Amino acid sequence: MTDCGLEVPYNSLITVTSNWSVSESVKSSTWRELEAVSRIVKSSVTMLKNHTVQLNTDNKNVTSIIKNGSRKLDLQEIACDLNELCTENNISIKTQWVPREQNTIADNLSRYYSDCDDWGIHFEVFDMLDELWGKHSIDRFATDYNNSGSTYSTVSSAVYSIKWAHEMCGQIDPTNNSFVESLVESAKRTAKPVVNKKDPVTTDILIRLCSMFHFSTDLLVEFKFKMAWRYGAGPGCTETKIGQYVQGHFIGDKDWKCVKGCNATAKLPVGLVFYTCTAAVKKEDWEQGEHSFQYTFNHKGPFVVSYTGAMWMDLAIPFNETDNSDGGWNLQTIVNLGKRSDTGLPNASPVTASKPLYELQFQCKHEIQIPMVDPDGDKVRCRWAVNEECHSICNAFPVATLDEETCTISFNADNTNFKDDGWYAAALTIEDFPKAQMILGNTSYNTSTPITAVPLQFLIHIKSKPLDCNWKPIFVPPTPAQGSHITIAAHASVNAKMYASNARNPKSQVIDISLTSPPGMTYTGPFKDSNHSGVVYWDLKWTPTAAQKGDNILCGMAEDDQGKLSDTYCFTYIAWDHDPCASTPCHHNGTCDRRGSTQNYDCICPGYTGKLCDSEINECLSNPCQNGATCTDEVNGYSCGCTSGFSGVTFHLDVSDISPKTESTHKDCFSSNEVWPLLIVLLFIVCCLATVSLLLALYVRKIKRMGKNSTLDAASSEQVVEELKL
């Protein structure tokens, strides 16, 4: 908490408490003070509406920024958001600087709550560790009795090293939990020693602590979600807030909840639904955002985590004709924290993306293809959602066919099954399937058993347009290929272009693009392509963070000045990517086959075995040579040396072409008694073939002579038949 007091009308005192995140806690005191003001106003907007607010603060910079703005971008963004919120709700803020020595009440209040600057270790933690390790003879932690110098340096260096190592390997940071954070914050405390100085926390002690509590990291799950609302009904995403984290008041619940498997009597909150604004189109009446949160479960599951919304908008198919007439909606996914037998790691769920709303033309045929990728390289398919997966929209989309392999929805928006200006909802479930049988936790999965399920729901608006169905913009090269995968190294940035053309309707102009993109991506345009008539492009820029490591899908739809939209065009960026095959880990010219976008791979190496093709296969172990011949092992094969009395050719045999059955009966060396009967049989077969060929030639010659006659009587026909029988 920052030292900030807020006095509002009617002489009532509002106290707002909050804890900063790790990234927020290291920002400047001015940023935290200004952000605190913004959060207080947002949380109290209904009470403060149409009123004047007196803000007392001991930070002179905050009073100036609220009045005049700031040259620093992060501070200016907060000030602009605050100004916009106050303007919309007719709130007037008057600021008053209060010297620090006169601001003791607010200062004490801020220190009363869980201030990250004042964290310490409770004595009960020592009791718990004494039970694990026995009575301690030295402090296992840096406390206020420790000198802050060497102690804090040792702890921070150790934590930074662990954090850095896991980040570079693409693994979840094991130090990102309250236990380690308390340890680090305790090491920061400075106080004069009142007892003899205890041994400081060393790197070895910290490693032992992390080893003791490593199991908690195994149960730490990161959830990534993308969600959309009607414009103004969600957390507050607008065209001017792209890239910003928004957490305004909205019509829905604010929590994702564990509804099954968490051993709780009530639905347990696991994360907030607020997000980073990624797209908003006011004229299409939607906003969209994306975010992630982490939650540590108390066992390996499986669990069901869901988010339940308030109400779908009115649809063309009444809710009383769907599975649930309440009109509510539900998103849910399955979590299983067991480790896969094929990778040794927990399963990674499929990744998908979609626009929240598709504006499509009435009386036209349409296809909507949903992109799907799986970090583990599993097979991914989609299906129509059922039961609670879709709640009240299970049958809200009529007569459409779904190609589950490509996740393509095809339908004809004619007047038989659709209404002009009708709204429809589609609910899909994306599932991953192992390419070979494997075990996850205690459950066996084969190629037809889904591992996890990811929900995807969106709206479709069918509306008439006085244009040909095919007159719509198209994306053209050098736009990255549809469905392609583009790797981005750690700390690298993306500078890309997307090109769209009006070739199908030269009288139109492409004027806009709507993107479903990763958080932080920005774009400008359209710009005319000077080399191609009717082609425009957009510049895309993005620097992925370490938290965005892995698959990030980008989808775009171009729009022309007649309101026609292109088909959805998608490709995938693999951020912070390090290809494990780049170092050619497979020995003996083996082929490295990467598993999806993970750091796992398989080595394909004929003639060798082992994870890295480091063990040569001895083909002679199966005794392939017959009649006492000597077998000599070779790379990817063998040769046979025949004993006296046998003949044959010593040759190299490619074992990949021989099944176990043929290998056991194959003979490489033949005796003279075995060879002559074979030659006689072969000579007989050759003679038979020569005889048949001669008879066939004579017959064809006779047919040609008979064809010269104008007619062929019955007797001649019968004669030919008899000859054919011969």
N, C-alpha and C positions, 0 to 999 in steps of 0.2 A: 504494500500500500504506500502511496505517497502521502506526504503531510498536507492534507487538503481538507478544509472544512467548508460545508455548503449550507447556507442559511436560506430558507425559502419562506414565502408568505405565511401568514397566520402564526408566526413564531413557532412553528413546528420544526423539530430537528430530525433530519434524515441521516442515518449513518449507513453508508454503503461499504462493504468489505469485499476484498478480492485478493487472490494471490497471483502474482505475475508468473508467466511461463518462464522457462529457462532462457529463451531468446529475448523475452521482454525485460527480464531482470537486469540484463547487461546494457540496456539502452540508457541514454542520458536521463538525469533527474528531471530535466525540462520535458522530455518526451513523456515520461511516466506521469508527471503532474498534469500535463495537458490531456493525455489519454484518460486519466482518472476523471477529469472534468467531463469529457465526452461521454464516458460510461455512466456517470452519475445522471447526467441529463437524459440519456437514452432510457435508463431504467426508470426514471421518474417522469417521463414525458407526458403521461396522461394527467398527472397532478400539476405539472408546471405549465400546461397549455394555457395560453392567453394571460400569462403572468410575467412579472419582472423578477429576476433572480439576482440576489446579491452574492457574489463569489468572493470569499476571503481566502487569500493564499499568501504564503511566505516566499513565493518564487516570482521575482519581478519579470522574468522573461515571459511567463505565462500570461500575465496581465497585458503585456505589450502584444503578444502574438494573437490573443483573442480579439484585440482591437484593430491591429494593423496587418496581421499575417506574418509569415516568415519566409526568408529566402531558402531555408532548408526544406527539401521536398517532403520528407516524412512529417515534419511539423506542419507544413502548409496543408497537407492532405487532411490532417486531423482538424485543423482550423476551418477548412472549407466544409468538411462534413458537419461540423458543429454549427456553422453558420447556416447551412442548408436546412438542418433539422430545426433550428430555432425559427427560421423564416417560415417553414411549412406549418409550424405550430404556434406562431405568434408569441414566441418566447424572447424576452429581452434580458441579456446578461450584463450586469454591472460588476466590474472587477475592482477589488480593493486590496492593495498590497499591505500585508501585516508583517512587521519585523519578527524574526524567528523567536526572539525572547518574549514576544507577546502572543505567541501562537502555541502555547504549551498544551492547551486542551486538545486541540486536533492532533498535535504531535504525540501526546500520550495515548490517544485513542488508536492512532495508527500502529503504535508499538504494542498495544494490548493484544491485537490479533496476530495471526500467524505470519509475521513478517519474515521473508526469506533472509533478511539481513540479521536476524536475531535467533536463528535456529540453534538448537542444542540437542543433546542426547538425554533422554529421560532415564532415570535410574532403573526403571523396569526393563529397559533394553539390556542393561548390564546383568540383571538377574536371569534373563532368558539365555544370554551367552554363557553365563556361569554354568547353567544346566547343561549346555552343549559341550563346553570345553573344560569344565572344572573351575575352581576359584581362581580368579585372575590375580597375577602377581604384579602386572604392569597395566597401565591404561591401554585398552585396545583402540582407543579413539583419541583424537586431538580434542581436548576440552579447553575451557577458558583458563586452565592452569598452565597450558602449554604456551611457550613463546611462539608468536604468530609467524616469525621469520622462516626458519628452516622447516618447521612443521607444515605450514601451508604450501611451501615450495615443493616439498616431498609429495604431499597428497595430490596437489594439482597436477604435477608432472606425471604421476602414476595414472590418474584418471584420464588425463589428456592422451597418454600413450594408448590406453585401452580403447578409448573412444576412436582415436585415429586408426588403429589397427582394424577394428571392426568396420569402420566406414570404408576403408580401402578394400576390404574383402566383401563388401556388400552385405554384411550381416547386421542384425539388430544390435544396437548399442546396449550392452548389459549394464552400463552405468546410469542409464536413463530411468532411475527409480528413486523413490523417496529415501530409501536407505542410504544410497551413495550420496545423494544430494545433501542429506543431513550431515553426513560425514565431512563433506567438503566445506559446507557452511560453518560447521563447528571449528574446522581448522583455520578459518578466517578470523575468528574471535581474538581480540587482543585484550589482555588483562594482566596486571602485575601479579606475578606468582606469589601466592600466600602460603604455599607449602613447597617442599622440595620439588624441583622439576622432574616430571616423569619422562619415561622414554617416549620419543615422538613416534607418530605413525610412520612406518617405513613402507616401501614398495612391496616387500615380502608379506607384511601383515595385510596390506590391502588386497593382494592377490589371493591370500588365504580366505579373506572375508568374501571375495567374489566367488571363490570356489565353493564356499559353504552355501551361498545363496544362488548358485548358478541355475538351480531348478526353476526359480521364478522367471528367468529369461525365457526358458523353454515354453512357458505359459503366457508370454507376452505376445499379443496379437496386434498387428496394425491393420485397421480397416480403412479402405479408401472408397469413397462414395461420390456419386455425381447426382444432383437432384435439381428439379426445375419446378417453378410455381408460376401462377399467373402474375403478370407484371404488377408489382406493388403488394402482392399477397404473401411473398416469401420474406426471407431475412433482410432484403433491402438492396438487391443487386440492380444497378442501372447502367446505362451506357457509359456514364462518367466514372463508374467505380470498378471498371474491369481491372482485375489484378488485386483488388483490395479485399480484406477479410470483413465480411458484413455479419452483424448479429443483432439486427433490429427486431422489434416486436412483429410477430406474424400470426397467422390463424392456426398454425399447427402446434403439436407438441414439440418441445425442444430437445428431447432425448431419444437416442437409440436405446433399445432395451433388450436384455436377455430374457426370452420368454420360455425357454426350455433348457434344462440341464444345469442350471446355476444353483440348484438347491436352495432357492429362496421362495418364501411364501408369496411374495409379490414380484412383479416384473422389475428386474434389477436394471437401473440405468447404467450404461457402459460408455456413452460418449454423446457429445452435443451434435446437433444437426446443422449448426451454423457453418458457413462455408466461405471460400474465396470466390469472389464473383468472376466468372469466366465468359459469360455471354448474356446479353439482354437485348430484346427487340420490342420496343414499345408498340409499334404498329401491328405486330403479330401477337402482342399481349402475353409475353412470357419472359422469364428471367431464369438463369441457370448458374449453378455454382458447383465447386468441387472441393473436397477437403479430406483429411484423414485424421484418425484418432487412434490412440493405443489403449489397450485394456489388458490387465493381467488376470487370467482365470485361475481358479483354485484347483483345477484338475484338467485332464486332457480331453474331456468331452465324450461324445459330441454335444454341441450347443446349437440352439436356434436363436439368432439375433434378428430383431425386426424393428421396423419403424412404421407406426400406424398413423395415417393422415386423417384429416377431418372429413373431407367430402370432395368427391369428384364433381366437376361441373356437370350440368345437364347434358346428357348424351342422346343421340338419335334413337338408341335402343333403351327403353325405360329400364330402370333398375329392378323393377318387379319381374322382368323377364331374364334377369341374371341370377347368379347363385345367391347373392345377398342383396336385399332391397334397401339396406341402409345407406348405400352410396359411398361408404367409406372405402379407404384403400389401405393396402398393406404391402410392404416390402420386407422380405425375409431371406436370410442366407444361413447356411449350415457351416459350423466350425468344428473341425476335428484336428486336435493338436498332436495326434500320434505321429511317429516318424515313418516315412515310406521305406520299404525294404530295398527299393531300387536306387534311391538317392541318399538315404540316411538322414533326410531332412523332412520337416513338415511339408504338407502339400501346399502349393501356391494355387490360388483360385484363378479361373479364367478372367481375362480383361476384355471389356466391351465398351462401346460408346454409341450414342444415338442423339439426334436432336430431340428435344421434348415435344416438338410439334412439327408435323409435316402438312404443308398446305398443298393439296393435290387437286387436279382439274377433274371436274365432273364429266362423265361420259367418255373417259379415257382408261386405257389399261396401264397399270402401274406395277413397278417392282421396287421393293425397299429391301436393300441388302444391309444387314447388320454386321459390322466387323467383329471378329473374335480372335483372340490370341491367348496362348497359355504359356506362362513362364517356364513350366516344367517340360514343355514339348509334348504334352498329352494331346490326344485327339479331342477336339471340341465340337459339340453339336448343340443345337437349340431346339426347343419344343414349346408348344403352347403351355402356359402356366395353368395349374389346376388347384382347386380347393382354396386353402388360405393363401397360397402363393399369389392369387389374383383377387381374392375376396369378392368385390362386387362387380368386377369387369371380366369375369371368366368367359362370358359369351357376348362381349360387347363389340365384336368385330365380325361382320357376316361374310360368309362364302369366300374366304381367302385360303389359298394353299400355301403351305410352308415347306420349303426345302430345308430339312434339318441339317444337312451336311454343310451348306453354305449360308444358312440362316437368311434365306431370301423369301420374303412374303410377296406373293403375286395375286393380283385381283383385278377385276374389271369393275370400275366405279360407274356402272350403268344404273338406269332408273328402276331396274328390277329389284335390286337388293340395297341400293343406296339412295339417300336423299340429297338434293341440292342444298348446300349450306348446312349439311349435317356434320355432327361431331361424333367421332368414334374413338375407342380406346383399345389398344393392343397390349397384351401382357405375355411376355416370353420368359422362359427360364433357360439360362446358359449352363451347360454341364460339361465337365471334363472326364475323359475316360482314359485309363492307362493303355498304352500300346501293347503291353504284355502283362501277364498276371503278376500282381504284387500285393504286399500286405501293408496296411496302414493301421498302426496301433495293433489291435487284436482282430481286425476285420480283413478278410481277403477280398480283393477286387480283381475282376477280369475285364476283358475288353468291352463287355456290354454292361458293366456296373458303374454308374456315375459316382464320382468321388465327392464333388461339391456341387452346389447349385447357386447361381447368381441371378437375381431378378432384373428384368428390364421392362419398363412400362412407358408408353408414350401415347400422345394424342394424334389423330389424323382428322384434318378438316377438309371435307370435299366441297368444292365450290365451282360454279360454272365460270368459264372464260370464253369469249368469242374468238378463240384461236385454235389452230390445228394442234392436235395432241403432241406432235413431235417438234413443234416450234419452241424450243427451250434451249438455254445456254448449255454448253458442254465444256469440260475441262480438257485442255490440250497440252502436248509437250511444249517446253521441258518441265512441266509439273511432275514431281515424283510419281512413279507408276502406281496405279490403283492397287492397293493391297501389299505394297512393298514394305520392307523393313529396313530402317536406316539407323545405323549405330552412331552413338555420340560418346566420345571419350569423357572421362572425368574432367570437370572444370571447363569443358569445351562449350561453345555456344552454337546455336543454329541461326543461320542466315539463309533463308530459303524464299522461293517465289512460287506462287500458284497462278496459272494462266487459264483464262476462260475466254471462249469465243462465241460469237453470235452467228456462226456459219449456217445454222438451220433456219434462221430468220434474220437475213441481212438488214431488214428495216428496223430492227430493235437494237438497243445498246445495253451491254452488260454494265450495271451500275453499282452492284453491291454483292457482298458475300457474307454469309453467316457461318461462323466456325464453332465447332465443338472441339475445344483445344485444352491442353494441359494448363494448369494455373501458372501465371507468369508470362505466357506467350502474348506478344503484342503484334499488331499488323497495321499497315498503312496502305492506302490505295482507294480505288483502282487507279492505275497509271496506264496510259496507252502504250502499246507495244509499237514502236516506230517501224519495226521490220515487217509487221503483219497487220493487215487491215482487219478491223473488227475484233481484235484481240486486246484484252487488258490483263493486268497482273497486279498482285498484291505482294508486298514485302513482309515476310514473317521473321520475327526475331524472338529468340528464347534462350535463356541460360538455365538449364535444369539444375535443381538443387540435389544434394545427396539424398534427400527424402524422396525424390522422384525417380530414383534408380529403378530401372526395369522398363516395362512396356508402357508407352504413352500413346494413345490413339488420337490422331488428328483427322477430323471430318469436316468437309466444307460443302456448301450449296451456294452456287452463284445465282443471282437474280437479275433479270433485265428490266427495262423501263415499262414493260407491259405486265409486270407481276408474275412472269413465268420463272419457275425455279428449275435448276438443273437436278439431275440425279445426285444422290449423296456420293461423295468422292472421299475415300479414306486411305490413309497409310499410317504406319506406326514408327515412332521414334523409340529406340532402345537407349535410354539415357544412362550415363555413367557406366558405359559398357566396357567390360574387359573380356575379350574373347579368350577362353582358356585354351583354345586350339591354336592361338597365334604363336605360341612358343613351341609348336610341333612336339607335344609331349610323347607321342607314340613312337616307339623304337622300331627299327628294322623296316622303315618306309610304311609303317602302318597309317591308316586313314583315321583322323580325329573327327568324330561325329558329335557335335554339341547338342545338348538336350535343351531345346527351347532357348530362352535367354538367360538360363541359369549358369552357374560356374561348373556344372557337371558335364561330363563327356564320356563317350565310349570309344575305345580303340578297336578298329577293324583291321585284323592283321592275319592273312592266310599263312598258315605254317607256324604261327606263334600263338601263345596264350598269355594270360596275365593282364592286369589292368592297363599296363603300358606296353604290351607286346614284348615283354622282357624274358619270356620262357619259350624256348623252341619246342615244338611238338615232335615227339619221337613216333613216326608212323610205323616203325617196325614192331612196336609193342603189341600190335594186333596179329603178328605173324602172318603177313599177307603172302609171303613166298611159299610155294608148294614143293613137294618132292625133295625135301632136305636142302633147298637152296639157301644161300646166305643172303640176309637182308642188310642192306646198307642204308642208314637213315640219311635223308637229304632235306634241305629246306623246302617245306611245302610238298614233300613227296618222298619216294624211296626207290631203290633199285635192287634187283635180285641177281645174284651170281649163281648160275646153275652148276650142279655137281656133275661128275662123269656119268655118261649114259643118257644125259638129257640135253636138249637143245632149246634155243629160244634167244630172244633179244633182251639184253639188259637195257632197261629203259626207265625214263623219269615218268612217274605217274602223278597226275593232278588229283589229289584225294578229294578236292571239293566237288568233283563230278561223280563220285562213287558213293552210293548209299551203303549203310552197314551190311545189308544183305548181299549185294553184289561183291562187296569187298571180300567177304568170307568165302565165296565160292570161286573167286578169280584165281587162275593158275598162270604163272609167268613162265614156267619151265616145263617143256614137254619131252617125254621119252620118244624113241623112234617108233615103238609100238603104238604110241598114241597118235603120231603124226600121219602115218600112212592111211589109216581108216578115214581120217579127216580129208586127206587129199582125194581119195576115191569118191567120197560123198560130194565133194566140191566139183569134181569132174563130171559126175552124173547130172548135177543140177545145171551145169553149163550146157551140156548136150540137150537136155530137155528144153531149155530156153531157146536154143538155136532151131530145134525142130518146130516149135510153136511159131517162131518168127517166119520160117519158110512157108508153112501152111497158110498163115495169114496173108503173106505177100501174094501167093497163088490165088487165093480167094478174091482179093481186091482186084487183081488183074482180070479175072473172069467176069466180075461184076461190071467193069468198065466196058468189056466187049458186048455184054448183053444190053447195056444202056443205049447202044446204037439203034436197036429195034424200036419201032414206034409203040408197040404194046408188048406186054408180058403176060402170056396166057397162064392159066391156073396150074398147068402141069409144070411149067418153068418155075413158078413160085414155089410149088411144093418141092421141086428139086433143090432150089436154093435153101429152103428150110432144112431139108435133109442134110445138105452139105454143112450148114451152120451147126447142126447137131453133132456132125463129126468133129 
